[in-house]
């Protein structure tokens, strides 16, 4: 199995363990093609790397689905890829069936019924990257609310990369040369089993800006969240820590937010102050999707304002 397919399987089954569910192909709007599962768009059908239904639907809104483009590029994802995904989102969300019969029917003012009766979905399209994103790509994605997913700082990522064994790098002059090492050895079953194991420790939080944060449970025997949570950090290179209920979770702060935080910090005191501001501005409320004893749950959690004010007072 190639690294790209393995990455898609890993992301898909990670989310299934959190409570998302597979979208079954219906043979028309979602169908199975040579590249895999395909999704109809206004201009063309598109290969759907990972296509999932959320655990619950948003009230007062058309049903939603999550479509994730998985990129196993050795370099960071650039702005052109994000532009392409923006186009993909527009194409699948504007899909409609309009043919000659439909146009003729629309001419009749006394027409009754609907010619094509099918469920319409709103697709949120995200990008998952093996090796992160450029600053330009992150800024563009934030502008258009395209969630970016990466796992480089989470504890399981090194094990996953070692498991793939698809490429090793050797330094040759000033360039890195790829050397393939039995890429067919890894099996689908191995990837799914690994994703299932990691998925038991995972939850997904959605911030007010629409960013997806993957939470990895570091302590606590079962996922659980209270009404409030607190956030901690040690160094910019390490994951942030979210504590709620009796559990502690690690998560990777989006680099676009991290950069804004660090650019406003000139010393250690300022860094701490900006970290507090970052919590208040970007991470004050979240919707969390998680599984508890095999059942999907959704919970709205908020930052502990009392603890946040105490932290400000201590700095002052």
Backbone as numpy.savetxt, mean C-alpha at the origin, in Angstrom:
# Nx Ny Nz CAx CAy CAz Cx Cy Cz
10.30 -19.29 -10.22 9.47 -18.09 -10.22 10.34 -16.84 -10.22
9.97 -15.87 -11.06 10.71 -14.63 -11.13 10.40 -13.75 -9.92
11.31 -12.80 -9.67 11.17 -11.93 -8.50 9.89 -11.10 -8.55
9.52 -10.61 -9.76 8.32 -9.79 -9.88 7.07 -10.53 -9.46
6.91 -11.77 -9.92 5.75 -12.57 -9.56 5.75 -12.89 -8.07
6.91 -13.18 -7.53 7.02 -13.47 -6.10 6.61 -12.26 -5.27
7.02 -11.08 -5.70 6.68 -9.84 -5.00 5.17 -9.62 -5.03
4.53 -9.85 -6.17 3.08 -9.71 -6.28 2.37 -10.66 -5.31
2.81 -11.92 -5.29 2.19 -12.90 -4.40 2.34 -12.51 -2.94
3.53 -12.01 -2.60 3.80 -11.62 -1.22 2.88 -10.49 -0.79
2.79 -9.43 -1.60 1.93 -8.28 -1.26 0.47 -8.72 -1.17
0.04 -9.52 -2.12 -1.36 -9.97 -2.16 -1.72 -10.75 -0.91
-0.91 -11.73 -0.55 -1.27 -12.59 0.58 -1.00 -11.91 1.92
-0.13 -10.94 1.94 0.03 -10.13 3.14 -1.29 -9.42 3.45
-1.91 -8.82 2.43 -3.16 -8.10 2.61 -4.34 -9.04 2.87
-4.31 -10.22 2.27 -5.38 -11.19 2.54 -5.37 -11.58 4.01
-4.18 -11.74 4.59 -4.09 -12.06 6.02 -4.60 -10.93 6.90
-4.55 -9.71 6.39 -5.03 -8.55 7.16 -6.54 -8.44 7.09
-7.17 -9.05 6.09 -8.62 -9.01 5.99 -9.16 -8.65 4.62
-8.27 -8.30 3.67 -8.71 -8.05 2.31 -9.05 -9.38 1.64
-9.78 -9.34 0.52 -10.19 -10.58 -0.13 -9.94 -10.48 -1.63
-9.69 -11.62 -2.25 -9.42 -11.68 -3.69 -10.66 -11.29 -4.48
-10.45 -10.67 -5.62 -11.53 -10.35 -6.56 -11.60 -11.48 -7.58
-12.75 -12.14 -7.64 -12.91 -13.25 -8.59 -13.14 -12.69 -9.99
-12.52 -13.31 -10.97 -12.72 -12.91 -12.36 -14.14 -13.29 -12.79
-14.83 -12.36 -13.46 -16.18 -12.64 -13.95 -16.21 -12.95 -15.44
-15.05 -12.87 -16.08 -14.96 -13.22 -17.49 -15.25 -12.08 -18.44
-15.70 -10.92 -17.91 -16.01 -9.77 -18.77 -15.26 -8.53 -18.29
-15.64 -8.03 -17.12 -15.03 -6.81 -16.60 -13.69 -7.10 -15.94
-13.61 -8.24 -15.28 -12.35 -8.76 -14.75 -12.19 -10.16 -15.32
-11.11 -10.39 -16.04 -10.96 -11.68 -16.71 -9.51 -12.15 -16.64
-9.32 -13.41 -16.91 -7.98 -14.01 -16.86 -7.38 -14.01 -18.27
-6.22 -13.37 -18.41 -5.52 -13.33 -19.68 -4.14 -13.94 -19.56
-3.37 -13.86 -20.62 -2.02 -14.44 -20.63 -1.12 -13.84 -19.55
-1.15 -12.49 -19.29 -0.28 -11.93 -18.25 -0.78 -12.20 -16.83
-2.05 -12.67 -16.71 -2.65 -12.85 -15.40 -4.04 -12.24 -15.38
-4.49 -11.82 -14.21 -5.82 -11.21 -14.10 -5.83 -9.85 -14.79
-6.88 -9.59 -15.57 -6.98 -8.37 -16.35 -8.21 -7.58 -15.90
-8.09 -6.25 -15.98 -9.15 -5.35 -15.56 -9.47 -4.40 -16.70
-10.75 -4.27 -17.03 -11.16 -3.41 -18.13 -10.97 -1.94 -17.78
-10.48 -1.17 -18.76 -10.40 0.28 -18.64 -11.14 0.92 -19.78
-11.24 2.24 -19.77 -11.94 2.95 -20.84 -11.24 2.74 -22.18
-9.90 2.83 -22.17 -9.16 2.72 -23.42 -8.65 1.33 -23.72
-8.37 0.55 -22.66 -7.76 -0.77 -22.86 -7.88 -1.57 -21.57
-7.77 -2.89 -21.69 -7.71 -3.74 -20.50 -6.30 -3.72 -19.94
-6.17 -3.84 -18.62 -4.87 -3.71 -17.95 -4.61 -4.95 -17.10
-3.36 -5.35 -17.05 -2.95 -6.42 -16.15 -3.02 -5.92 -14.70
-3.72 -6.65 -13.86 -3.87 -6.27 -12.45 -2.90 -7.11 -11.61
-1.82 -6.51 -11.17 -0.84 -7.25 -10.36 -1.48 -7.80 -9.10
-2.12 -6.91 -8.33 -2.82 -7.30 -7.10 -4.15 -6.55 -7.09
-5.26 -7.27 -7.09 -6.59 -6.67 -7.10 -7.40 -7.26 -5.95
-7.82 -6.41 -5.02 -8.45 -6.89 -3.79 -9.66 -6.03 -3.40
-10.59 -6.68 -2.71 -11.70 -5.97 -2.07 -11.30 -5.66 -0.63
-11.62 -4.47 -0.11 -11.31 -4.15 1.28 -12.22 -4.92 2.23
-11.86 -5.01 3.51 -12.71 -5.74 4.47 -14.11 -5.16 4.58
-14.24 -3.84 4.50 -15.55 -3.17 4.53 -15.55 -2.06 3.48
-16.73 -1.68 3.04 -16.87 -0.61 2.08 -17.15 0.72 2.80
-16.76 1.81 2.14 -16.99 3.14 2.69 -18.45 3.53 2.50
-19.14 3.96 3.58 -20.55 4.36 3.43 -20.71 5.56 2.51
-21.88 5.67 1.88 -22.24 6.81 1.04 -21.30 6.98 -0.15
-20.76 5.87 -0.64 -19.80 5.94 -1.73 -19.95 4.69 -2.57
-19.55 4.77 -3.83 -19.60 3.57 -4.66 -18.61 2.54 -4.13
-18.87 1.25 -4.35 -17.94 0.22 -3.85 -16.53 0.47 -4.36
-15.55 0.21 -3.50 -14.15 0.47 -3.84 -13.37 -0.83 -3.92
-12.29 -0.78 -4.68 -11.34 -1.88 -4.74 -9.93 -1.30 -4.71
-8.99 -2.13 -4.30 -7.59 -1.72 -4.25 -6.82 -2.45 -5.34
-6.18 -1.67 -6.20 -5.34 -2.21 -7.27 -3.90 -1.77 -6.99
-2.99 -2.74 -6.85 -1.60 -2.43 -6.53 -0.70 -2.86 -7.68
0.07 -1.91 -8.18 1.09 -2.18 -9.18 2.40 -2.51 -8.44
2.93 -3.70 -8.66 4.15 -4.14 -7.97 5.34 -4.03 -8.91
6.37 -3.31 -8.48 7.54 -3.06 -9.32 8.78 -3.64 -8.64
9.44 -4.58 -9.33 10.64 -5.20 -8.76 11.91 -4.61 -9.37
11.86 -3.33 -9.76 13.02 -2.68 -10.37 14.19 -2.66 -9.38
15.41 -2.78 -9.93 16.59 -2.68 -9.08 16.85 -1.24 -8.66
16.42 -0.29 -9.48 16.56 1.13 -9.13 15.28 1.61 -8.46
15.35 2.79 -7.88 14.17 3.40 -7.27 13.15 3.75 -8.35
11.88 3.68 -7.98 10.81 4.03 -8.90 10.83 5.54 -9.15
10.80 5.94 -10.42 10.84 7.34 -10.78 9.47 7.90 -11.11
9.45 9.18 -11.46 8.19 9.88 -11.68 7.44 9.34 -12.89
8.13 8.84 -13.90 7.43 8.34 -15.08 6.54 7.14 -14.75
7.00 6.28 -13.85 6.18 5.15 -13.43 4.94 5.62 -12.69
5.10 6.63 -11.83 3.95 7.15 -11.08 2.96 7.83 -12.04
3.48 8.55 -13.04 2.60 9.15 -14.05 1.80 8.05 -14.77
2.45 6.96 -15.09 1.78 5.86 -15.76 0.67 5.28 -14.89
0.93 5.16 -13.60 -0.08 4.63 -12.68 -1.24 5.61 -12.52
-0.96 6.90 -12.56 -2.03 7.90 -12.54 -2.94 7.72 -13.76
-2.33 7.48 -14.93 -3.11 7.21 -16.13 -3.92 5.94 -16.01
-3.34 4.91 -15.39 -4.05 3.66 -15.16 -5.28 3.90 -14.29
-5.11 4.68 -13.22 -6.24 4.96 -12.32 -7.37 5.68 -13.06
-7.01 6.64 -13.90 -8.01 7.37 -14.67 -8.73 6.43 -15.64
-7.99 5.54 -16.27 -8.58 4.67 -17.29 -9.57 3.68 -16.68
-9.19 3.04 -15.58 -10.08 2.03 -14.99 -11.28 2.67 -14.30
-11.12 3.89 -13.79 -12.23 4.54 -13.10 -13.21 5.22 -14.05
-12.84 5.37 -15.32 -13.74 5.96 -16.30 -14.32 4.92 -17.25
-14.11 3.66 -16.92 -14.63 2.61 -17.79 -16.16 2.64 -17.85
-16.71 2.47 -19.03 -18.15 2.37 -19.22 -18.39 1.60 -20.51
-19.54 0.97 -20.61 -19.90 0.27 -21.83 -20.84 1.16 -22.62
-20.37 1.67 -23.73 -21.19 2.49 -24.61 -20.97 2.00 -26.04
-21.99 1.42 -26.63 -21.90 0.98 -28.01 -23.02 1.64 -28.81
-23.20 1.24 -30.04 -24.20 1.85 -30.91 -25.61 1.70 -30.33
-25.93 0.51 -29.82 -27.26 0.29 -29.24 -27.54 1.25 -28.09
-26.55 1.42 -27.22 -26.71 2.32 -26.09 -26.94 3.76 -26.57
-26.20 4.20 -27.56 -26.35 5.56 -28.06 -27.72 5.78 -28.68
-28.23 4.78 -29.38 -29.56 4.91 -29.97 -30.64 4.95 -28.89
-30.48 4.15 -27.87 -31.45 4.15 -26.78 -31.49 5.49 -26.06
-30.32 6.13 -25.92 -30.27 7.41 -25.23 -31.05 8.50 -25.97
-31.31 8.30 -27.26 -32.06 9.29 -28.02 -33.53 9.31 -27.62
-34.01 8.22 -27.04 -35.42 8.14 -26.68 -35.63 8.72 -25.29
-36.46 9.71 -25.19 -36.70 10.36 -23.91 -37.52 9.48 -22.97
-38.30 8.56 -23.52 -39.16 7.72 -22.69 -38.57 6.34 -22.44
-37.26 6.24 -22.59 -36.62 4.93 -22.41 -36.78 4.46 -20.97
-36.81 3.16 -20.79 -36.96 2.57 -19.47 -35.87 1.53 -19.25
-35.53 1.38 -17.98 -34.55 0.36 -17.63 -33.13 0.74 -17.98
-32.21 -0.13 -17.64 -30.79 0.06 -17.90 -30.33 -1.06 -18.82
-29.66 -0.68 -19.89 -29.23 -1.69 -20.85 -28.17 -2.61 -20.26
-27.17 -2.02 -19.58 -26.09 -2.81 -18.98 -26.18 -2.67 -17.46
-26.45 -3.77 -16.83 -26.59 -3.77 -15.37 -25.36 -4.42 -14.77
-24.39 -3.63 -14.32 -23.19 -4.17 -13.70 -22.75 -3.24 -12.57
-22.06 -3.80 -11.60 -21.61 -3.04 -10.43 -20.45 -2.14 -10.83
-20.53 -0.88 -10.48 -19.44 0.05 -10.74 -18.56 0.16 -9.50
-17.26 0.17 -9.71 -16.31 0.27 -8.61 -15.43 1.50 -8.79
-15.02 2.05 -7.67 -13.98 3.07 -7.68 -12.67 2.39 -7.26
-11.64 2.53 -8.09 -10.38 1.85 -7.85 -9.35 2.83 -7.29
-8.83 2.49 -6.11 -7.65 3.20 -5.60 -6.44 2.41 -6.06
-5.51 3.08 -6.72 -4.35 2.41 -7.28 -3.10 2.82 -6.50
-2.38 1.83 -6.00 -1.15 2.06 -5.24 0.03 1.43 -5.97
1.24 1.79 -5.54 2.46 1.23 -6.12 3.30 0.62 -5.00
3.69 -0.62 -5.17 4.61 -1.28 -4.24 5.95 -1.44 -4.93
7.03 -1.07 -4.26 8.36 -1.10 -4.87 9.32 -1.93 -4.04
10.15 -2.69 -4.73 11.18 -3.49 -4.06 12.28 -2.60 -3.50
12.56 -1.48 -4.17 13.72 -0.67 -3.80 13.41 0.81 -3.63
12.17 1.13 -3.27 11.84 2.50 -2.91 11.54 3.40 -4.09
11.43 4.71 -3.80 10.99 5.70 -4.76 11.91 6.92 -4.72
12.05 7.58 -5.87 12.82 8.82 -5.90 12.01 9.93 -5.22
12.69 11.01 -4.84 12.01 12.14 -4.21 10.97 12.73 -5.14
11.30 12.84 -6.41 10.38 13.41 -7.38 9.12 12.55 -7.52
9.30 11.24 -7.52 8.17 10.33 -7.61 7.27 10.45 -6.38
7.90 10.58 -5.21 7.12 10.71 -3.98 6.29 11.99 -3.95
6.89 13.08 -4.40 6.18 14.35 -4.42 4.99 14.29 -5.38
5.21 13.71 -6.56 4.15 13.59 -7.56 3.02 12.70 -7.03
3.39 11.58 -6.40 2.39 10.66 -5.86 1.58 11.31 -4.75
2.24 12.09 -3.89 1.53 12.77 -2.80 0.52 13.77 -3.35
0.88 14.46 -4.44 -0.02 15.44 -5.04 -1.30 14.79 -5.53
-1.18 13.60 -6.12 -2.34 12.92 -6.68 -2.86 11.80 -5.78
-2.39 11.77 -4.56 -2.86 10.79 -3.57 -2.75 9.36 -4.09
-1.59 9.02 -4.57 -1.28 7.65 -4.97 -0.43 7.02 -3.86
-0.96 6.06 -3.12 -0.19 5.46 -2.03 1.05 4.73 -2.55
2.16 4.92 -1.85 3.41 4.25 -2.18 3.74 3.26 -1.07
4.10 2.05 -1.45 4.33 0.97 -0.48 5.76 0.48 -0.60
6.47 0.49 0.51 7.82 -0.10 0.55 8.05 -0.65 1.95
8.93 -1.64 2.04 9.12 -2.36 3.30 10.58 -2.38 3.76
11.44 -1.55 3.17 12.89 -1.71 3.39 13.30 -1.68 4.87
12.59 -0.95 5.70 13.02 -0.80 7.09 12.29 -1.72 8.07
11.43 -2.56 7.56 10.70 -3.47 8.44 11.49 -4.76 8.64
11.34 -5.41 9.78 12.23 -6.52 10.17 12.23 -7.71 9.21
11.12 -7.97 8.54 11.03 -9.16 7.70 11.62 -8.98 6.31
11.94 -7.73 5.93 12.29 -7.47 4.54 13.59 -8.17 4.12
14.58 -8.18 4.99 15.83 -8.86 4.68 15.61 -10.34 4.44
14.74 -10.96 5.24 14.45 -12.39 5.06 13.77 -12.64 3.72
12.87 -11.74 3.34 12.19 -11.90 2.05 13.18 -11.78 0.90
14.06 -10.78 0.95 15.03 -10.60 -0.11 15.98 -11.79 -0.22
16.40 -12.30 0.93 17.27 -13.48 0.93 16.55 -14.71 0.37
15.25 -14.77 0.64 14.46 -15.90 0.19 14.35 -15.94 -1.34
14.29 -14.80 -1.95 14.15 -14.75 -3.40 15.38 -15.31 -4.12
16.55 -14.88 -3.66 17.82 -15.32 -4.26 17.83 -15.10 -5.77
17.23 -14.01 -6.23 17.17 -13.80 -7.68 18.39 -13.08 -8.22
19.00 -12.26 -7.36 20.13 -11.49 -7.91 21.10 -11.13 -6.81
22.35 -11.26 -7.12 23.40 -10.76 -6.26 24.15 -9.68 -7.02
24.75 -8.79 -6.29 25.43 -7.69 -6.97 26.92 -7.74 -6.68
27.68 -7.52 -7.72 29.12 -7.41 -7.54 29.57 -6.09 -8.13
30.51 -5.49 -7.50 30.98 -4.18 -7.95 31.98 -4.37 -9.09
31.60 -3.81 -10.25 32.46 -3.91 -11.42 32.72 -2.50 -11.92
33.92 -2.03 -11.72 34.21 -0.64 -12.11 33.33 0.30 -11.32
32.53 1.10 -12.02 31.62 2.03 -11.35 30.17 1.61 -11.48
29.92 0.40 -11.96 28.55 -0.07 -12.13 28.36 -1.38 -11.39
27.09 -1.60 -11.01 26.74 -2.87 -10.39 26.21 -3.80 -11.46
26.76 -5.00 -11.51 26.33 -5.98 -12.50 25.46 -7.03 -11.83
24.34 -7.34 -12.46 23.41 -8.32 -11.90 23.89 -9.73 -12.25
23.88 -10.61 -11.26 24.25 -12.00 -11.48 23.11 -12.87 -10.96
22.40 -13.54 -11.86 21.26 -14.33 -11.46 21.69 -15.63 -10.79
20.96 -15.97 -9.76 21.30 -17.14 -8.96 20.07 -18.04 -8.82
19.83 -18.91 -9.79 18.73 -19.86 -9.77 17.38 -19.20 -9.45
16.91 -18.28 -10.28 15.67 -17.58 -9.97 14.44 -18.47 -9.98
14.50 -19.65 -10.59 13.33 -20.53 -10.67 13.16 -21.39 -9.40
14.10 -21.34 -8.48 14.06 -22.24 -7.33 12.90 -21.93 -6.38
12.57 -20.67 -6.21 11.54 -20.29 -5.26 10.18 -20.73 -5.79
9.32 -21.25 -4.92 8.01 -21.74 -5.34 6.91 -20.83 -4.82
5.76 -20.93 -5.46 4.59 -20.15 -5.04 4.20 -20.50 -3.61
4.26 -21.77 -3.27 3.90 -22.20 -1.92 4.80 -21.57 -0.86
6.10 -21.47 -1.16 7.03 -20.86 -0.21 6.71 -19.39 0.03
6.41 -18.67 -1.05 6.09 -17.25 -0.93 4.82 -17.06 -0.12
3.79 -17.86 -0.42 2.51 -17.72 0.28 2.67 -18.07 1.76
3.40 -19.12 2.06 3.61 -19.50 3.46 4.34 -18.40 4.22
5.34 -17.80 3.57 6.08 -16.71 4.22 5.16 -15.51 4.43
4.35 -15.15 3.42 3.42 -14.03 3.56 2.39 -14.29 4.65
1.92 -15.53 4.75 0.95 -15.88 5.80 1.57 -15.72 7.18
2.81 -16.12 7.31 3.51 -16.01 8.60 3.69 -14.55 8.99
4.15 -13.72 8.06 4.34 -12.30 8.35 3.00 -11.61 8.52
2.01 -12.02 7.71 0.70 -11.37 7.75 0.01 -11.47 9.09
0.33 -12.49 9.89 -0.26 -12.62 11.21 0.18 -11.52 12.15
1.27 -10.82 11.78 1.79 -9.73 12.60 1.44 -8.35 12.02
0.65 -8.32 10.94 0.48 -7.09 10.20 -0.90 -6.46 10.35
-0.94 -5.15 10.18 -2.18 -4.39 10.03 -1.88 -3.28 9.02
-2.92 -2.70 8.46 -2.76 -1.59 7.52 -3.51 -0.38 8.07
-2.81 0.73 8.15 -3.42 1.99 8.58 -3.52 2.93 7.39
-4.62 3.64 7.28 -4.81 4.64 6.23 -4.88 6.00 6.91
-3.96 6.88 6.56 -3.91 8.22 7.16 -4.94 9.12 6.50
-5.09 10.32 7.06 -6.03 11.28 6.51 -5.70 11.70 5.10
-4.44 11.60 4.70 -4.02 11.96 3.34 -4.14 10.80 2.36
-4.62 9.63 2.85 -4.79 8.48 1.98 -3.58 7.59 1.88
-2.52 7.87 2.64 -1.31 7.05 2.59 -1.53 5.73 3.33
-1.04 4.64 2.74 -1.09 3.34 3.39 0.16 3.14 4.24
-0.03 2.75 5.48 1.09 2.41 6.36 0.93 0.96 6.79
1.94 0.16 6.52 1.92 -1.23 6.97 2.51 -1.30 8.38
1.71 -1.77 9.32 2.12 -1.86 10.72 2.54 -3.30 11.03
3.76 -3.46 11.53 4.28 -4.79 11.87 4.31 -4.92 13.39
3.54 -5.89 13.92 3.45 -6.06 15.37 4.75 -6.62 15.93
5.37 -5.81 16.78 6.65 -6.20 17.38 6.44 -6.86 18.73
5.41 -6.47 19.45 5.11 -7.08 20.76 3.60 -7.21 20.90
3.20 -8.18 21.70 1.78 -8.50 21.84 1.47 -9.78 21.08
0.63 -10.62 21.65 0.38 -11.94 21.06 -0.68 -11.91 19.97
-1.52 -10.88 19.92 -2.59 -10.80 18.94 -2.84 -9.35 18.60
-3.14 -9.05 17.33 -3.43 -7.67 16.95 -4.61 -7.13 17.74
-4.41 -5.95 18.28 -5.51 -5.25 18.96 -5.17 -3.77 19.02
-6.21 -2.95 18.96 -6.03 -1.50 18.98 -7.04 -0.89 19.94
-6.55 0.05 20.77 -7.43 0.80 21.63 -7.96 2.02 20.90
-8.63 2.90 21.63 -9.17 4.12 21.02 -8.05 5.09 20.63
-6.96 5.05 21.39 -5.88 6.01 21.17 -4.57 5.27 20.92
-3.60 6.01 20.42 -2.28 5.44 20.20 -1.23 6.51 20.44
-0.02 6.07 20.67 1.12 6.97 20.82 2.17 6.58 19.79
3.01 7.55 19.40 4.04 7.34 18.40 5.41 7.69 18.97
6.42 6.90 18.61 7.78 7.13 19.09 8.76 6.90 17.94
9.91 7.53 18.03 10.97 7.32 17.06 12.30 7.43 17.78
13.33 6.78 17.22 14.66 6.86 17.83 15.61 7.61 16.91
15.75 7.16 15.66 16.61 7.84 14.68 15.87 7.86 13.35
16.23 8.78 12.45 15.57 8.83 11.13 15.73 7.56 10.32
16.76 6.75 10.62 17.00 5.55 9.84 16.16 4.36 10.31
15.59 4.46 11.50 14.84 3.36 12.07 13.34 3.54 11.85
12.56 2.44 11.87 11.10 2.57 11.77 10.54 3.34 12.96
9.39 3.94 12.76 8.65 4.54 13.87 7.93 3.43 14.62
7.52 3.74 15.84 6.82 2.78 16.68 5.45 3.34 17.05
4.41 2.55 16.83 3.05 2.90 17.23 2.63 1.95 18.34
2.17 2.50 19.45 1.69 1.68 20.56 0.20 1.94 20.77
-0.57 0.85 20.81 -2.00 0.95 21.04 -2.48 -0.34 21.66
-3.40 -0.24 22.61 -3.80 -1.43 23.35 -2.59 -1.97 24.09
-2.37 -3.26 23.99 -1.20 -3.88 24.60 -0.14 -4.24 23.56
-0.23 -3.64 22.38 0.66 -4.00 21.28 1.56 -2.85 20.86
2.70 -3.22 20.33 3.65 -2.25 19.78 3.89 -2.63 18.31
3.78 -1.63 17.41 3.91 -1.87 15.98 5.01 -1.01 15.39
5.76 -1.56 14.45 6.73 -0.79 13.68 6.11 -0.40 12.35
6.43 0.81 11.87 5.99 1.19 10.54 7.01 2.12 9.91
7.00 2.12 8.59 7.94 2.92 7.81 7.27 4.22 7.41
7.75 5.32 7.94 7.19 6.63 7.61 7.51 6.95 6.16
6.50 7.38 5.36 6.79 7.74 3.96 7.93 8.75 3.87
8.83 8.54 2.92 10.02 9.38 2.84 9.70 10.83 2.53
8.57 11.08 1.85 8.20 12.46 1.58 7.90 13.21 2.86
7.25 12.52 3.81 6.99 13.13 5.12 8.28 13.23 5.92
9.09 12.18 5.86 10.36 12.17 6.57 11.25 13.32 6.12
11.29 13.56 4.81 12.14 14.62 4.29 11.68 15.98 4.78
10.36 16.21 4.79 9.84 17.48 5.29 10.18 17.67 6.76
10.12 16.58 7.50 10.44 16.63 8.92 11.91 16.99 9.12
12.81 16.31 8.39 14.24 16.52 8.59 14.71 17.88 8.07
14.09 18.36 6.98 14.52 19.64 6.42 14.25 20.81 7.36
13.27 20.66 8.23 12.94 21.72 9.17 13.70 21.60 10.49
14.57 20.61 10.58 15.32 20.38 11.83 16.78 20.76 11.65
17.27 21.62 12.50 18.66 22.06 12.41 19.52 21.46 13.52
18.91 20.92 14.56 19.65 20.29 15.64 18.76 19.23 16.28
19.27 18.58 17.30 18.54 17.48 17.92 17.22 17.95 18.53
17.23 19.11 19.16 16.01 19.64 19.77 14.96 19.95 18.70
15.42 20.57 17.62 14.50 20.89 16.53 13.96 19.62 15.88
14.80 18.58 15.79 14.36 17.33 15.20 13.22 16.73 16.03
13.37 16.79 17.34 12.32 16.27 18.22 11.04 17.09 18.10
11.22 18.41 18.00 10.05 19.28 17.88 9.33 19.02 16.56
10.09 18.86 15.48 9.47 18.60 14.19 8.84 17.21 14.13
9.39 16.27 14.87 8.77 14.95 14.94 7.39 15.04 15.58
7.26 15.87 16.60 5.96 16.09 17.25 5.00 16.75 16.27
5.50 17.75 15.54 4.65 18.42 14.55 4.21 17.45 13.46
5.11 16.53 13.10 4.80 15.53 12.08 3.66 14.63 12.57
3.72 14.23 13.82 2.65 13.41 14.39 1.31 14.14 14.32
1.32 15.42 14.71 0.08 16.17 14.75 -0.47 16.44 13.36
0.42 16.70 12.39 -0.02 17.10 11.05 -0.43 15.91 10.17
0.35 14.83 10.20 0.15 13.75 9.25 -0.44 12.48 9.87
-0.27 12.28 11.17 -0.57 10.98 11.76 -1.51 11.07 12.95
-2.35 12.09 12.98 -3.20 12.30 14.16 -4.40 11.36 14.21
-4.88 10.90 13.04 -6.01 9.98 12.97 -5.73 8.93 11.90
-6.15 7.72 12.15 -5.96 6.64 11.17 -7.15 5.69 11.22
-7.43 5.09 10.08 -8.35 3.95 10.01 -7.49 2.70 9.87
-7.67 1.75 10.74 -6.82 0.56 10.76 -7.62 -0.67 10.34
-7.06 -1.41 9.39 -7.61 -2.71 8.98 -6.70 -3.78 9.57
-7.30 -4.77 10.22 -6.50 -5.84 10.81 -7.38 -7.06 11.05
-6.74 -8.18 11.33 -7.46 -9.41 11.63 -7.24 -9.77 13.09
-8.28 -10.21 13.71 -8.20 -10.64 15.11 -8.85 -12.01 15.22
-8.04 -13.02 15.58 -8.51 -14.41 15.63 -9.16 -14.83 14.31
-8.52 -14.40 13.20 -8.97 -14.81 11.89 -10.14 -14.03 11.33
-10.65 -13.05 12.07 -11.78 -12.24 11.59 -11.30 -10.83 11.28
-11.79 -10.23 10.16 -11.37 -8.87 9.81 -12.04 -7.82 10.70
-11.27 -6.81 11.07 -11.78 -5.71 11.87 -11.34 -4.39 11.26
-12.13 -3.36 11.49 -11.78 -2.01 11.08 -12.02 -1.09 12.27
-11.03 -0.23 12.55 -11.15 0.63 13.72 -10.57 2.01 13.42
-11.24 3.04 13.92 -10.74 4.41 13.83 -9.99 4.69 15.12
-8.71 5.06 15.00 -7.91 5.38 16.18 -7.34 6.79 16.04
-7.09 7.41 17.17 -6.58 8.78 17.19 -5.36 8.87 18.08
-4.53 9.85 17.80 -3.33 10.03 18.61 -3.72 10.51 20.01
-2.93 10.12 20.99 -3.17 10.53 22.38 -2.76 12.00 22.52
-3.73 12.92 22.45 -3.45 14.36 22.48 -2.78 14.78 23.79
-3.18 14.14 24.90 -2.60 14.49 26.18 -1.10 14.20 26.18
-0.74 13.02 25.65 0.68 12.67 25.59 1.44 13.60 24.64
0.79 14.00 23.54 1.42 14.91 22.58 1.72 16.26 23.22
0.76 16.79 23.97 0.98 18.07 24.65 2.04 17.96 25.73
2.07 16.83 26.43 3.13 16.62 27.43 4.50 16.62 26.78
4.61 16.01 25.61 5.89 15.98 24.90 6.31 17.39 24.49
5.36 18.20 24.05 5.68 19.60 23.71 6.15 20.37 24.95
5.46 20.14 26.05 5.82 20.85 27.29 7.23 20.47 27.75
7.56 19.17 27.60 8.90 18.75 28.01 9.99 19.41 27.18
9.74 19.55 25.87 10.72 20.21 25.01 10.86 21.69 25.35
9.75 22.32 25.69 9.79 23.74 26.00 10.42 24.02 27.37
